[in-house]
Amino acid sequence: MCAKLQKYWKSLDRNLIVNQRELLLGLTVCALAGVLTGILVSPRKHMTIGSYNGNGTFLPMEEEPEDAAEAEGE
């Protein structure tokens, strides 16, 4: 098995011409695959985007203020 791998590794030394478009596409695919792998493998699965700085949103644990609840009912 190791001899087959070494033979294959040595066969990769030949010169090969690659178009710039193909090179860019290959690099882009590898970068996106790395990002996707990082997202799937990461220990943090629940992402929250936002700062909850009071611009119309409430924290899930907080209740809506009474004034706002009364205003909606009217």
Backbone bond lengths (Angstrom), bond angles and torsions (degrees), N, CA, C in turn:
res aa  C-N    CA-C-N  psi(-1)  N-CA   C-N-CA  omega(-1)  CA-C   N-CA-C  phi
1 M - - - 1.446 - - 1.517 110.41 -
2 C 1.300 117.12 -45.47 1.461 121.40 -179.17 1.536 110.73 -65.37
3 A 1.321 117.23 -36.76 1.464 120.82 179.04 1.531 110.97 -65.74
4 K 1.341 116.80 -37.60 1.462 120.43 177.62 1.524 110.76 -65.04
5 L 1.317 116.21 -40.88 1.463 119.93 178.57 1.530 111.45 -65.08
6 Q 1.324 116.95 -41.45 1.462 120.03 178.68 1.526 110.49 -65.08
7 K 1.327 118.10 -40.81 1.455 121.23 178.48 1.529 110.64 -63.47
8 Y 1.320 116.95 -42.40 1.467 121.18 177.96 1.525 110.68 -64.98
9 W 1.320 117.05 -41.83 1.468 121.67 -179.62 1.531 110.61 -61.77
10 K 1.319 116.72 -41.43 1.469 120.54 179.64 1.525 111.66 -69.99
11 S 1.323 117.59 -27.10 1.463 120.08 179.34 1.530 111.88 -73.29
12 L 1.303 117.84 -12.02 1.463 121.43 -179.48 1.524 112.66 -83.54
13 D 1.322 119.28 0.48 1.460 122.35 -177.23 1.526 113.97 -80.14
14 R 1.305 118.82 -8.23 1.459 120.12 -176.87 1.532 110.39 -68.91
15 N 1.330 116.04 153.62 1.456 122.05 179.47 1.518 109.76 -77.22
16 L 1.315 116.10 141.53 1.450 121.66 -178.81 1.517 108.23 -143.60
17 I 1.314 117.17 134.35 1.459 121.27 -179.66 1.521 108.16 -96.27
18 V 1.326 115.13 130.01 1.462 121.40 -179.06 1.519 108.07 -123.49
19 N 1.311 117.13 133.39 1.453 120.98 175.49 1.526 110.07 -66.48
20 Q 1.321 116.23 152.35 1.456 119.54 179.02 1.527 110.77 -63.93
21 R 1.324 116.60 -35.22 1.461 120.58 179.30 1.528 110.11 -63.35
22 E 1.332 117.16 -43.90 1.465 120.68 179.16 1.520 111.49 -66.26
23 L 1.325 116.10 -38.20 1.466 120.15 178.04 1.523 110.71 -64.20
24 L 1.323 116.96 -45.19 1.461 121.05 179.25 1.525 110.80 -63.72
25 L 1.327 116.72 -41.70 1.459 120.34 178.43 1.529 111.15 -63.40
26 G 1.315 116.80 -42.44 1.468 120.41 178.61 1.515 112.34 -63.89
27 L 1.327 116.83 -42.62 1.470 120.21 177.85 1.524 111.38 -65.28
28 T 1.327 116.69 -38.97 1.464 120.52 179.09 1.523 111.11 -65.20
29 V 1.314 116.43 -43.25 1.466 120.20 178.98 1.528 110.63 -62.94
30 C 1.324 116.45 -42.70 1.469 119.74 179.03 1.528 111.31 -64.61
31 A 1.321 117.46 -40.51 1.471 120.45 179.61 1.529 110.74 -65.34
32 L 1.313 117.18 -45.04 1.469 120.00 179.78 1.528 111.34 -67.04
33 A 1.317 117.53 -36.61 1.467 120.17 176.66 1.530 110.18 -65.24
34 G 1.329 116.89 -36.94 1.459 119.96 177.28 1.515 112.29 -66.11
35 V 1.321 116.87 -40.89 1.469 120.34 177.88 1.519 110.34 -64.72
36 L 1.318 117.11 -45.33 1.462 120.95 179.21 1.527 111.46 -62.46
37 T 1.307 117.03 -42.98 1.471 120.49 177.51 1.523 110.63 -62.30
38 G 1.329 116.58 -41.72 1.463 119.98 178.19 1.509 112.99 -62.75
39 I 1.322 117.07 -38.28 1.461 120.41 178.29 1.520 110.73 -67.40
40 L 1.326 116.53 -43.22 1.463 120.04 -176.98 1.526 112.83 -72.37
41 V 1.318 118.06 -30.17 1.460 121.79 -174.77 1.532 111.64 -92.26
42 S 1.318 117.48 -15.97 1.458 120.54 -174.89 1.528 111.27 -63.91
43 P 1.320 116.74 146.80 1.460 119.51 -179.91 1.528 112.54 -74.17
44 R 1.309 117.76 -21.50 1.461 121.25 -178.68 1.527 108.75 -90.84
45 K 1.307 117.48 110.89 1.460 121.48 -175.79 1.524 112.83 -101.63
46 H 1.312 119.43 -22.06 1.458 121.46 -177.07 1.526 108.62 -105.47
47 M 1.311 115.86 108.55 1.450 120.57 -177.63 1.522 108.72 -106.05
48 T 1.322 115.97 134.83 1.444 121.50 176.23 1.512 107.89 -117.45
49 I 1.312 115.63 122.57 1.449 119.73 177.89 1.519 106.62 -106.21
50 G 1.310 116.33 117.01 1.457 121.77 -178.20 1.509 109.13 142.93
51 S 1.306 116.22 164.16 1.454 119.03 -176.96 1.522 112.90 -114.02
52 Y 1.322 117.34 -5.20 1.456 121.17 -177.06 1.522 110.27 51.16
53 N 1.316 116.47 50.60 1.454 120.09 -176.59 1.524 112.81 -92.95
54 G 1.310 118.50 14.91 1.445 121.38 172.21 1.512 114.96 91.10
55 N 1.298 118.84 17.49 1.455 119.23 -179.96 1.529 110.96 -95.52
56 G 1.329 115.60 58.27 1.456 119.81 174.23 1.515 114.47 98.92
57 T 1.291 119.10 -5.73 1.463 119.99 179.16 1.516 109.17 -115.56
58 F 1.302 115.71 152.00 1.455 121.13 179.85 1.518 108.37 -118.77
59 L 1.304 115.54 149.52 1.452 120.29 176.02 1.524 109.10 -64.42
60 P 1.296 118.37 148.58 1.467 120.28 -179.30 1.521 113.05 -60.49
61 M 1.327 118.21 -27.98 1.454 121.90 -176.84 1.531 111.22 -83.85
62 E 1.316 117.10 -21.88 1.457 120.47 -177.50 1.516 110.53 -85.87
63 E 1.319 114.51 151.45 1.454 118.96 174.18 1.514 108.72 -94.16
64 E 1.286 115.60 159.09 1.444 121.09 179.45 1.533 108.32 -70.58
65 P 1.326 118.62 141.12 1.473 120.14 179.05 1.529 110.49 -60.52
66 E 1.340 116.01 150.09 1.459 121.23 -175.72 1.526 111.81 -62.85
67 D 1.341 117.35 -36.97 1.456 120.06 -178.80 1.529 110.91 -61.92
68 A 1.306 116.45 -41.92 1.467 120.37 -179.65 1.514 110.96 -68.17
69 A 1.343 117.69 -35.80 1.456 121.29 179.70 1.519 110.04 -68.69
70 E 1.316 117.49 -38.69 1.464 121.40 179.23 1.529 110.34 -69.20
71 A 1.341 116.81 -37.49 1.454 120.15 -178.88 1.524 111.33 -67.03
72 E 1.302 117.42 -33.53 1.451 120.86 178.85 1.526 111.49 -70.97
73 G 1.335 116.79 -32.95 1.451 121.23 -178.20 1.518 113.13 -73.75
74 E 1.303 117.76 -21.36 1.467 120.87 -177.00 1.474 113.04 -80.25
